[in-house]
Amino acid sequence: DVQGELLLPIHWGAFTLALHEWSDPIERVTKEANRLEVKITTPQIGESITLKSTNYPLTAWWREI
């Protein structure tokens, strides 16, 4: 456990290269983050965020695609 303050998943949705559903990795990591009460941010591909900010993306945007 690295005692991180914010989980930022990367390299999970730019390409469909595996046999699982495109959204499976982000669904799994957000579910586990919620279970462990870990803060997670899910910016859209190409979206910039400020890590030390308290205002970071929380929407499940991939569910709308």
N, C-alpha and C positions, 0 to 999 in steps of 0.2 A: 504494500500500500504506500503510494507516494505522497499521500496527504494533500493531493491537489485540491484547489478551491473550485475549479470549473473543468468539466469534461467537454472537450471539443473533438468530436469524431471527424476524421479526415479520410480522404481517399476511399469513400464507400459508394458513391453514386454517380461518378462521372461516366462509367462505362459498364455495359452488361457483359461480363466476361466469365461468369460462373454459372453453374447449373441451378442455383437457388434464385428465388425472386429478387428483382432489383432492389426492393426496399427491405429485404430480410435483415441485412446487417444493422441498419439504423433502427428498425423496430426492436431487434434484440437488445441493442445497447441502450436504447431509451427505456425499455422495460426494466432492465437490470439497474440502470441509474436510479429510476424511480423507486425500485425495491430497496436499494441501499441508501436512499435519500441523498444521492450525489447530484449536485447542480450540473446540468447539461445544457449546452447551447447547440442549436441546429441551424446555422446560417445556410442560406441557399448557395448553390455553387456560384462562386465568384463574388459573393457578398463579403464585404469587409466588416470586421468587428474590432472593438477595443477591449482587450482582455481585462484590463483593470477597471472597466466600467461596470455599473450595476444594471445597465440597459443593454441586454444582448438578446438575440433572436431565440424565441422559445416555441414558435409554431411548428406544427408537423406538416410543413409545406409539401412534402413528397406524397402525402395522401391525396392531394388535389390533382396530381398528374395522372 
